[in-house]
Amino acid sequence: MGEEIWYSNYNKWNENLKYKTDLYDLDLDSGTYYFKVTGYERGEWNASTGNYTFKMKYTDAKVNYKEPNNDFSEAYVLRTDTKLKGQIAINDPYDIMKFSVSRDMDVRIVMTSYMKYYTLDLYNSAGESIWNTNYKEWNANTGYRKDTHTVTLSAGSYYLKVTGYERGEWNASTGTYTLLVDTRVSVENASADFTEYKPYTGKVVKPPVSVKYHGATLRKGIDYELTYKNNKNIGAAAILIKGKGKYTGTKKLKFCIVPEKPIVTKAENSGKGAVTLKWKRNKNVSGYYIYRSMKKNSGYVKIEDISNNKTVSFKDSNLRKGSVYYYKIQSYKKKKGWVYNGFSSKGKAVKIKR
């Protein structure tokens, strides 16, 4: 169109070398352009004459969207959850994208900018501004910056404007960028129903997990995958829920593998006012707790801590004749400064007859 879109700054030769070499990186849209070379300092000041060499090299910006997209009526329809590579050029100061969300949700906007500055402006379907970024300048060490912005949106259509301005129309910059509007839901915000304590079996333990998001049950293998860690021996274990498909992110759940119920082999009135308890030894535990109560289902109090797993009997004395006592045995394991209490045996009733 013959309209000037760029010019070089004042370029004065090097008096010592008797020439000057300059390199310009220009971001341009596809099309036809005209270059004008003069010997002026600028405008028509300080005219000079002489020889020059001129060389151009083209590098494809490899954008994967279509131009033009310079106003709302021609906004490029953005595929959410798919990376877009775009370019802000000296003759194309902004791009406008359109996208939709089907439900109320948190949307992640991931922007990687190779421009010195960038701004993002978000508009609703009526063209009203509802959100924008603050001043964003690239990292001079890495030559780019990457940001993740989270915006809460209602179901509907939106327009996203990308520019190379610092803010408003100050400090315009050009270059490439990648953009991802991520409408996948993070499983970090999902709820999980699972059993936090599982008995030791000698094999890997995999508690089933029910995962829900806003009341909807997610499907294993379609919406998420499960990974278990440290889930064989007594101690702390973990479940990792990793999003899949429309879901992203990772949620970590903790559960414990604890000693199984002791097997009680004897519980009887073994002497005057005395009860003898016996149980099978468990080589995988550190010891046993003995509990007693006058009621079958409540009121149990710990009366003995046996710190040797080889000890498999206990005698309780000074009991009242005619009374019924209930006993439970619980194994425990000491590991790395923690104590993992196991499942208790069922209450064993013993009546003191003598």
ROKOLNU-383594 format. One line per 10 residues: number of its first residue (from 0); their letters; for each residue y, x, z of C-alpha. Coordinates in steps of 0.2 Angstrom, whole numbers, plus 2048, in hexadecimal, padded with zeros to 3 digits. Last residue first. Example, Ala and Ser with C-alpha at 12.3 -4.5 7.8 and 13.67 -1.06 7.14 Angstrom:
# residues 2
1) SA) 7FB 844 824; 7EA 83E 827
# end
This chain:
# residues 354
353) RKIKVAKGKS) 6AC 7C1 9C7; 6AE 7B4 9BA; 6BE 7BB 9B1; 6BF 7B2 9A1; 6C1 7BC 991; 6CA 7B6 982; 6CD 7C1 973; 6DD 7BF 969; 6DB 7C3 957; 6DE 7D6 952
343) SFGNYVWGKK) 6EF 7DC 950; 6F6 7E2 93F; 6FD 7F3 93F; 70C 7FC 946; 713 80A 93C; 71C 817 947; 729 822 93E; 72D 834 941; 724 83A 932; 714 830 935
333) KKYSQIKYYY) 70E 828 945; 701 81A 942; 6FD 80B 94C; 6EE 800 950; 6F0 7F0 959; 6E3 7E8 966; 6E5 7D6 96D; 6DF 7CF 97D; 6DF 7BE 985; 6DB 7BB 997
323) VSGKRLNSDK) 6D3 7AC 9A0; 6D4 7AB 9B3; 6C6 7A6 9BE; 6C7 7B7 9C7; 6D7 7BF 9C6; 6D8 7D0 9BE; 6DA 7E1 9C7; 6D3 7EB 9B8; 6D4 7ED 9A5; 6C8 7F9 99D
313) FSVTKNNSID) 6CB 801 98C; 6BF 807 97E; 6C1 80F 96D; 6C9 820 971; 6C7 82B 962; 6D8 825 95B; 6E1 82D 969; 6F2 827 96F; 6EC 818 979; 6FB 80E 97E
303) EIKVYGSNKK) 6F6 801 98B; 6FD 7F0 993; 707 7EA 984; 70C 7D8 988; 706 7C8 97F; 70F 7B8 984; 709 7AD 976; 6FA 7A6 96C; 6EC 7A6 978; 6F5 7A6 988
293) MSRYIYYGSV) 6F2 7B1 998; 6F7 7C0 98E; 6F1 7D2 98A; 6F6 7DF 97D; 6ED 7F0 97A; 6F5 7FC 96F; 6EB 809 964; 6EC 81A 95E; 6F1 826 950; 6E9 81D 941
283) NKNRKWKLTV) 6DE 822 932; 6CF 826 93C; 6CD 814 942; 6C0 812 950; 6B7 801 952; 6BB 7F7 961; 6B7 7F6 974; 6BF 7EC 982; 6B9 7EB 994; 6C0 7DE 9A0
273) AGKGSNEAKT) 6C1 7E0 9B3; 6C3 7D5 9C3; 6B2 7DA 9C9; 6A9 7E1 9BA; 6A6 7E0 9A7; 6AF 7D0 9A3; 6AE 7D1 990; 6B6 7D6 980; 6AB 7E1 974; 6AB 7E5 962
263) VIPKEPVICF) 6BD 7E3 95D; 6C1 7E8 94B; 6D3 7EF 94B; 6DE 7E6 93E; 6E4 7F1 930; 6F0 7FF 932; 701 7FD 929; 707 7FF 917; 719 7FB 917; 725 7F3 90B
253) KLKKTGTYKG) 735 7F8 902; 73D 7EF 8F3; 747 7F8 8E6; 750 7EF 8D8; 753 7F7 8C7; 75F 7F2 8BA; 75E 7E7 8AB; 758 7D5 8A6; 759 7CD 895; 749 7D7 890
243) KGKILIAAAG) 744 7E1 89F; 74A 7E4 8B0; 741 7F1 8BB; 73B 7EB 8CC; 736 7FA 8D6; 72A 7F8 8E5; 72A 804 8F3; 71E 80B 901; 721 811 913; 712 816 91D
233) INKNNKYTLE) 6FF 814 91D; 6F8 81B 90D; 6F6 813 8FB; 707 80C 8F6; 712 81C 8F5; 71B 814 8E5; 718 803 8DC; 720 7FF 8CB; 723 7ED 8C6; 729 7E7 8B5
223) YDIGKRLTAG) 737 7DA 8B1; 73C 7CC 8A6; 72D 7CB 89A; 71F 7D5 8A3; 722 7CB 8B3; 72B 7BB 8B0; 73A 7B6 8BA; 73B 7A7 8C4; 74B 79D 8C3; 754 799 8D3
213) HYKVSVPPKV) 764 7A4 8D0; 759 7B2 8CB; 747 7B3 8D2; 73A 7C0 8D4; 729 7BC 8DC; 720 7CC 8E1; 70D 7CF 8E4; 709 7DD 8F0; 701 7EC 8E8; 6F7 7F7 8F4
203) VKGTYPKYET) 6EE 806 8ED; 6DD 809 8F5; 6D8 80E 907; 6DB 7FC 90D; 6EA 7FE 918; 6F2 7ED 91D; 701 7E6 914; 713 7E4 91C; 722 7DE 912; 719 7D0 908
193) FDASANEVSV) 723 7CB 8F9; 731 7BF 8F3; 73F 7C7 8E9; 750 7C1 8E5; 75A 7C7 8D6; 76B 7D0 8D7; 763 7E1 8D4; 75A 7D9 8C6; 769 7DC 8BB; 76D 7CE 8AF
183) RTDVLLTYTG) 76E 7D2 89C; 77F 7CE 895; 783 7E0 891; 793 7E1 886; 790 7F3 87F; 79D 7FD 877; 79D 80E 86F; 7AD 817 86A; 7B5 821 85C; 7C6 828 85A
173) TSANWEGREY) 7D8 824 85B; 7E6 826 867; 7F6 81C 86B; 801 822 879; 809 812 87E; 806 802 875; 802 7F7 884; 7F8 803 88E; 7F0 814 88A; 7EE 80E 878
163) GTVKLYYSGA) 7DE 811 86F; 7DA 7FE 86D; 7CB 7F3 870; 7CD 7E0 871; 7BF 7D5 877; 7BF 7C2 873; 7B5 7B6 87D; 7AA 7A6 87B; 7A2 79C 888; 798 79B 898
153) SLTVTHTDKR) 7A3 7A2 8A7; 7A6 7B4 8A9; 7A6 7C1 8B7; 7AB 7D2 8B0; 7A3 7E3 8B4; 7AA 7F2 8AC; 79F 802 8A9; 7A9 811 8A3; 7A5 820 898; 7B2 82E 894
143) YGTNANWEKY) 7B2 83A 886; 7B6 84C 881; 7AB 853 88F; 7B8 85E 897; 7C8 854 892; 7C1 844 89A; 7C8 836 891; 7D7 82B 898; 7D5 819 89D; 7E4 80F 8A3
133) NTNWISEGAS) 7DE 7FF 8AB; 7D2 7F4 8A3; 7D6 7E2 89E; 7D2 7D0 8A3; 7D6 7BE 8A0; 7E1 7BE 891; 7E2 7AD 889; 7DC 7AB 877; 7D5 79A 87A; 7C3 7A0 879
123) NYLDLTYYKM) 7C7 7AC 887; 7CF 7BD 885; 7CA 7CE 88B; 7D4 7DE 889; 7CD 7EF 888; 7D7 7FF 888; 7D4 811 882; 7DC 822 883; 7D7 833 87D; 7CB 82B 871
113) YSTMVIRVDM) 7B8 830 872; 7B6 820 87D; 7A5 81A 884; 7A7 808 88A; 79A 7FE 893; 79F 7EC 897; 793 7E4 8A3; 794 7D1 8A4; 792 7C8 8B5; 78C 7B6 8B2
103) DRSVSFKMID) 78F 7A4 8AE; 784 79E 8A0; 782 7A0 88D; 78E 7AE 88A; 797 7B1 87A; 79E 7BF 870; 7AD 7C3 865; 7B4 7D4 861; 7C6 7DA 85D; 7C9 7EB 857
93) YPDNIAIQGK) 7DA 7F5 859; 7E6 802 852; 7DF 801 840; 7EA 80D 835; 7E9 81C 841; 7D7 817 844; 7CD 80F 853; 7BB 811 84F; 7AC 807 854; 79A 80A 859
83) LKTDTRLVYA) 791 7FA 860; 783 7FB 86D; 778 7EB 86E; 777 7E0 87D; 783 7D4 876; 784 7D3 863; 797 7D3 85F; 79E 7C7 853; 7AC 7D0 84B; 7BD 7C7 84D
73) ESFDNNPEKY) 7C4 7C1 83D; 7CE 7B2 844; 7D1 7BB 854; 7DB 7C9 84C; 7D8 7DB 845; 7C5 7DA 841; 7C5 7E0 82F; 7B9 7E9 82F; 7A7 7E8 832; 79C 7EF 840
63) NVKADTYKMK) 790 7FE 841; 79D 80D 841; 796 81D 83B; 7A6 827 83C; 7A1 830 82C; 7A9 841 82C; 7B4 846 81D; 7BB 857 81A; 7CB 85B 811; 7D3 86B 80B
53) FTYNGTSANW) 7E5 870 806; 7EB 881 802; 7FE 884 801; 80B 88E 7F7; 81D 88F 7F9; 82D 885 7FB; 838 880 80A; 844 872 80E; 84C 872 81F; 84E 860 822
43) EGREYGTVKF) 849 852 815; 83F 847 821; 836 854 82B; 835 867 82A; 835 865 817; 829 86E 80B; 820 85E 806; 80E 858 805; 80B 845 802; 7FA 83F 805
33) YYTGSDLDLD) 7F4 82E 7FE; 7E6 823 804; 7D8 818 7FE; 7CC 80F 809; 7C0 811 818; 7CA 810 829; 7D1 821 82E; 7D0 82C 83E; 7DA 83C 83A; 7D6 84D 840
23) YLDTKYKLNE) 7E3 85A 83B; 7E1 86C 83A; 7EF 878 837; 7F1 88A 82F; 802 893 82F; 808 8A1 823; 812 8B1 824; 807 8B8 831; 815 8BE 83C; 821 8B0 838
13) NWKNYNSYWI) 814 8A3 83B; 818 894 831; 822 885 838; 819 874 839; 823 865 840; 817 857 843; 80C 850 836; 80D 83F 82F; 803 82F 831; 803 81D 82B
3) EEGM) 810 81D 81E; 80F 80D 813; 80B 80F 801; 800 800 800
# end
